[in-house]
Amino acid sequence: MAVSLDKAPRLHLFVAVVTNAGTDSAAVHHLGITDDVYYDDQVIRAWDVKHTVPGSEVCLVVAGDRSAGYREALKGESPNALIDPFFTAPTSAPA
């Protein structure tokens, strides 16, 4: 059996602040990657940026890396089917 060091692609949850999402004039003003420790900090930062950028919106974006996150943010929020797993904790049976 062959051994491979290839890893399965991992998706990340980003919090983005975007204007004109889904249009040719879309712009990303903030893109923060979240994790278990810094999720709240990223959300607070995104809302701080949103309040300084007229017409902007806060979006949750799922992507494999920061570059892909930026491209996805230009389109607007990712579908709930991609976002929901980040908020659903795996369940385990008691020992």
N, C-alpha and C positions, 0 to 999 in steps of 0.2 A: 504494500500500500504506500503510495506516495505521500509525503508530508509537504504541506504548503504553509508558508508564512502569511499568505494573503488573508486580510481581514475582511469581514463582511462590512459593507459600507455603513457608516453610522450617521444618523440624522441628528441635527441640532435644532433647538428652538431659539429663534432670534426675536428680539423686540425691536421693531423699526418705527421710525417717524418718517412719514412720506407725504408729499403733496402731489396731487393730480395722479394718483395711482391708476395704472391701466391706460394711461394716455401717452402720447409722444412727448409731453412736457413733464412727465413724472420725475420727481427728484427725491432721493433718500437723504435725510438730514441727520439721521442717527441710526446705527445698526449695532445692537448689543447682543452678544451671545449669552444665553442663560445657562445656568446649571443649578444643582440643588442648593448651592450656597448663595449665589448672587442673583437669583431670579428677582427677588423683591427690589434689590438695588437697581437692576436694569429697568424694571417697570417704573420706578420713581424717576430715574434719569430720563427715560423716554417721555414721561409726562412733563417734566421740567422743560425739555426741548420743545415739545408740542406747544406749550404755552408761550414760547418765544417766536414760533414760526406760524404766521397767519395762514389759515386754511389747511393746516397739516392734520394728519390723523395717525393714531398709534395702531400698528398692525402686528400680529403674531405671524411669523414666517418660519417654515420648516425647510431646511436645506442641508446638504452634506458638508458644505464649507462656507466660509465667509463670502467668497466671490459669488457662489450660487445663491446665498442668502440675499445679497445685494440685488441680483437679477430678479429673484422672486419678489423682493420688496417693491420693486418698480411696478409689479403687476398688482400688488395689494395683498390682502391677507390670504394665507394658505387655507385650503379647505379644512373644515372641522375634522374630517376623517384623519388628516395628518396631525392636527394639533392635539386632539383628545388623548392619544396615548401618553403624552407628556404629563397629563394631569390625572392619569389613572394608575394608582399604585398597584403593583402586582400583589396578589393575595397569597398568603401561605397558611398552611394548616398548622394549628398549634401542636407543639411536640408532646 
